[in-house]
């Protein structure tokens, strides 16, 4: 996480499985002096092809955070949360985006902590 510009950056790295090379996507940061790595994934398996297009030849992309509120009509209860989108721009200014989500509940908790730093 690059706190100076107040931007959160999603990075990717390669790993090998069953003789094939894949990418993992993550956000690095520091919470209370401890280095953390928050795993993010697309909302469905087909999203990995979209992430490949969004990242292109780059290994980093910006994370956009969009807050939302949903009011349950029956009870009036309000649910709040965030949606996350990875975004890049090519040399012509064309914008490429893909939704992502924290991989595990612990990743969601860590991401919330990073956003408060």
Residue pairs with C-beta under 8 A, 6 or more apart in sequence:
1 8
1 9
1 27
1 28
1 29
1 30
1 114
1 117
2 8
2 9
3 117
7 62
7 63
8 27
8 29
8 62
8 63
8 65
8 114
8 115
9 27
9 60
9 61
9 62
9 63
10 25
10 26
10 27
10 40
10 60
10 61
10 62
10 63
10 86
10 100
11 25
11 26
11 27
11 28
11 59
11 60
12 23
12 24
12 25
12 26
12 51
12 55
12 59
12 60
13 23
13 24
13 26
13 59
14 21
14 22
14 23
14 24
15 21
15 22
15 23
15 24
16 22
23 48
23 51
23 52
23 55
24 39
25 39
25 40
25 41
25 51
25 86
25 100
26 37
26 38
26 39
26 40
27 37
27 38
27 40
27 63
27 111
27 114
28 35
28 36
28 37
28 38
29 35
29 36
29 38
29 110
29 114
29 117
30 36
30 117
31 110
31 113
31 114
31 117
36 110
36 114
38 102
38 107
38 110
38 111
38 114
39 102
39 103
39 104
39 107
40 63
40 84
40 86
40 100
40 101
40 102
40 103
40 107
40 111
41 47
41 100
41 101
41 103
42 48
42 50
42 51
42 98
42 99
42 100
42 101
43 99
43 100
43 101
47 98
47 99
47 100
50 98
51 86
51 98
51 100
53 96
53 98
54 61
54 86
54 87
54 88
54 96
54 97
54 98
55 61
55 86
55 88
56 88
56 90
56 96
58 88
61 86
61 87
61 88
62 86
62 87
62 88
63 84
63 85
63 86
63 87
63 100
64 84
64 85
64 86
64 87
64 97
65 82
65 83
65 84
65 115
66 82
66 83
66 84
66 85
67 80
67 81
67 82
68 80
68 81
68 82
68 83
69 78
69 79
69 80
70 78
70 79
71 77
71 78
71 79
72 78
72 79
83 99
84 99
84 100
84 101
84 102
84 111
85 97
85 98
85 99
85 100
86 97
86 98
86 99
86 100
87 95
87 96
87 97
88 95
88 96
89 95
89 96
90 96
101 108
102 108
102 110
102 111
